[in-house]
């Protein structure tokens, strides 16, 4: 397979030989901004109605006057890692950040399914564009970016491909359900998927191994990350994969993105799926990406 390590260096060598020195993290990643007494940073918790249920949601609002670019941040399956450190870094950089729990997950009313999660991401994006939401949180609707981790990466790509007004897409070791379906053809792949689902079901309502597996098997075109990235087109896109996670899935799906968008970026880092030892670096990568989409005063 041809190399798709475009626009950035390939895997970091384990010896570190010949590597360029990484730039210092941006100030928003490691330092608090000066308080703004007139327009302070804040946090609001609320519920977003969603068809037969609702999503428990939190908006982190940036400090400062005027409107703010806004990030929709989607967690994975089931969402043990919520990446709220990334939300805080983005807010320090001048961005509002909306986080949520999909229907049927972590106490949100309704039934969890992959299809519902996809619909929920779109509902959340629409929520950010409603006049009342825009006025309340002072949202710059021309600068809405979607980011997602793992399953949330697929959901982010799904909604961004469907909504041309999304200004940027940032994927963190994204899951490609179509590659999981391919792996189910082997006993080892099926056993791994069963173990994954068994460990992730406790915080999810109404979902079973059978229901979730039938979803991704039943509609391979819908659950194809590569197709979603190709449909996203030439807008800003950055994918950060994890070598000890599911970075191989990111590599394969990214080839479709590159065909449609030569400026798309892929890096694979020598870390685990949760980026356990690269959290500062991950926050820095996100904030740098956001700054490229919509520079702020931070």
Secondary structure, 3 states (H helix, E strand, C coil): CCCCCCCCCCCCCCCCCCCCCCCCCCHHHHCCCCCCCCCCCEEEEEEEEECCEEEEEEEEECCCCCCEEEEEEECCCCCCCCCHHHHHHHHHCCCEEEEECCCCECCCCCCCCHHHHHHHHHHHHHHHHCHHHHHHHCEEEEEEEEEEECHHHHHHHHHHHHCCCCCEEEEECCCCHHHHHHHCCCHHHHHHHHHHHHHHCCCECCCCHHHHHHHHHHCCCCCCHHHHHHHHCCCEEEEEEEEECCHHHHHHHHHHHHHHCCCCEEEEEEEECCCCCCHHHHHHHHHHHHHHHCCCCC
